Amino acid sequence: MSWSKAVFSKMINEIGFESETNELVVTFKNGRKAAYEGVSEAVADELSRAASVGTMFGQEIKDRYPFRYV
């Protein structure tokens, strides 16, 4: 199942998950969109509900998973 959710963050507009490719899709405030490979849906869901989306993204996602701009 794929989903996306708008989030409250200074750097991120939306968090999504693509179940077919097992990718976290992040849409940044600057309009760029990146797909992070190998992120579980549980982690994507946790990120979408985090008290500080930007902090969790920086600590748990940014430098831990390979990504590409989409």
C-alpha positions in Angstrom: 0.0 0.0 0.0 1.3 3.4 -0.9 0.5 6.6 1.0 1.6 10.2 1.6 1.0 12.6 4.4 1.6 16.4 4.8 3.8 17.1 7.8 4.7 20.1 9.9 8.4 20.8 9.4 10.7 23.7 8.5 12.4 21.6 5.8 9.9 19.0 4.7 6.4 19.3 3.2 5.4 15.7 2.8 6.4 12.2 3.7 5.2 9.2 1.5 5.9 5.5 1.2 5.9 3.5 -2.0 5.2 -0.1 -1.0 6.0 -1.5 -4.5 9.6 -0.2 -4.3 9.9 -0.1 -0.5 10.9 3.6 -0.6 10.4 6.6 1.6 9.5 9.6 -0.5 10.3 13.0 1.0 9.1 16.3 -0.6 11.2 19.2 0.7 10.2 22.8 1.1 12.4 23.8 -1.8 10.3 21.5 -4.1 12.8 18.8 -4.5 11.6 15.2 -4.0 13.9 12.3 -3.0 13.2 8.6 -2.7 15.2 6.8 0.0 15.7 3.1 -0.7 15.2 0.3 1.8 13.3 2.3 4.4 10.6 0.1 6.1 7.0 1.3 6.2 7.2 1.3 10.0 10.1 3.8 9.9 8.3 5.9 7.3 5.2 6.0 9.4 7.2 6.9 12.5 8.8 9.7 10.6 5.5 11.1 9.5 4.3 11.2 13.1 7.5 12.4 14.7 7.4 15.4 17.1 10.2 16.9 15.0 10.2 15.5 11.5 13.4 17.3 10.5 15.3 16.1 13.5 14.3 12.4 13.0 15.0 12.7 9.3 18.5 14.0 10.0 19.3 11.4 12.6 17.6 8.3 11.2 17.3 8.7 7.4 19.5 11.3 5.7 22.9 9.6 5.8 21.7 6.0 6.5 19.9 5.2 3.3 20.8 5.6 -0.4 18.6 8.0 -2.3 17.9 9.5 -5.6 16.0 12.6 -6.6 12.7 11.9 -8.4 
